[in-house]
Amino acid sequence: MRSGMYALKLRFEVGCLLLLCWFVPISARETPDTGDAVPALTIDEAVRLAIANNRDLKIVALQLDSSKEKLAVDKTRRLPSTSSYFFVSQSLTTLSFTIPAGTLGVYSATGPIPAKNTPISAPPGPTAFVTASISQPLLTLYKINLRVHGGELNVEQAATNLLAERLDIVDQVRQVYYSVMQGENAVEAAKASIKQYEELDRITLQYVSEKVALQSENLEVKAKLAEQEYSLLQFQDKVQSGKETLNNLVGRDITIDFHTVQVTELSSIEEDLQAARAKAVAQNPQVKQAQIGILQAENQRRQAKAQYMPDFNAAFHYLSPFGIDYLPTNFAGIGVELNWEPWDWNRRKHEVAEKTIGVEQSKLKLDETNSQVLIKVDNQYRALHEARAAVLVAKAAQESAKEKLREVTLQYQKKTALLRDVLQQESSLESANSSYNEAMAEFWIAKANFMKAIGEE
């Protein structure tokens, strides 16, 4: 009789405990106990920090600045160029030469000038030559303007690369954030399960000592407890790794602790696939990069054709020798310069042909990029809808598992179910909760991938 009362008491306490366990894991997932000392980090704040501080993004931004500086350099080539040259020396030998008689003319009144061969020499001494020139491009301005336009396209391409990198960083932040959020849910669920099994272990151990429960039941509970503790360790390690990765993405110390803000509501349904495809073609960075690539290839072809034109500039030159008494001290002249290669053995022809092939390649690349972007949009669109459906399925399974646990717990209290049935159903609920958390995380990851595919942050 007394043994029967102990058994009844055990069933009642275990039943109450498991009925409580039915509620604890769910509430733990909705409001994880992270402690007041650990700050919260929202997904929007994480994205903002990444855009402001991500080091890879800053590297690409500096590449844009570098392209702008190169463009500024090319623009200065439109202006007059100046050069100067100074040569100061000590002559090692005597500088001498002879002016033949009559070099300056023969006149009836004076005869030849000079009248006889006249030697001129300068003893060794210091000498100096100073030259200076100013050259303003004229016809060459066409080539320079083509080069400047190419620099402008490079700046535009660098800006598009920055946008692509920004979208990629935002996508990485979102995916890591949702992974951490899923891990935190799993940690809280594992902690709740550990508390449940610890209490159940205490009760069963007590009644094993009182000879009203079997030792195998207590060992089964201990095995479940050890399994949950191992799972908790795995989940905690995964969360910590995710936090370090996210901290690195947002450009701050990887040791900073935080907890995520749970997102349980699904976003609005994306129904207009055609609008999404049009938006992707209009603003996806990969499409823009391919479009700019065509303009760059055409600019390079025009630069190659411009090599047929001569370099034609207006120029001013000045020369002044010092230390040579018999030479004028100043020479100055203004005029035009022409530099042209009349025969190049068809080199320029082949260069133009090469650049023309590059234009055709760029056009084909744009067509291929458009197709790949549209395929990706379609795939991500379908993946997003599948992820939404998976959330609904996981939610239904979770509700079903909760109700089954409630029913089997009541049956256990009425002695129509075994303890093993209750433990098995508790495991089913844990699996359903885990599946729901994973489905929610997969939905938000699919949402992030879809936004990246259409070129939105």
Buried (B, 14 or more C-beta within 10 A) or exposed (E): EEEEEBBEBBBEBBBEBBBEBBEBBBEBBEEBEBEEEEEEBEBEBBBBBBBEEBEBBEEBBEBBEEBBEBBEEBBEBBEEBEEEEEEEEEBEEEBEEEBEBBEEEEEEEEEBBBEEEBEEEBEEEEBEBBBBBBBBBBBBBBBBBBBBBBBBBBBBBBBBBBBBBBBBBBBBBBBBBBBBBBBBBBBBBBBBBBBBBBBBBEBBBBBBEBEBBEEEBBEBBBEBBEBBBEBBEEBBEBBBBBBBBBBBBBBBEEEBEBBBBBBEEBEEEBEEEEEBBBBBBEBBBBBBBBBBBBBBBBBBBBBBBBBEEBBBBBBBBBBBBEBBEEEEEEEEEEEEBEEEEEEEEEEBEEBBEEBBEBBEEBBEBBEEBBEBBBEBBBEBBEBBBEBBEBBEEBBEBBEEBBEBBBEBBEBBBEEEBEBEBBBEBBBBBBEBBBBBBBBBBBBBBBBBBBBBBBBBB
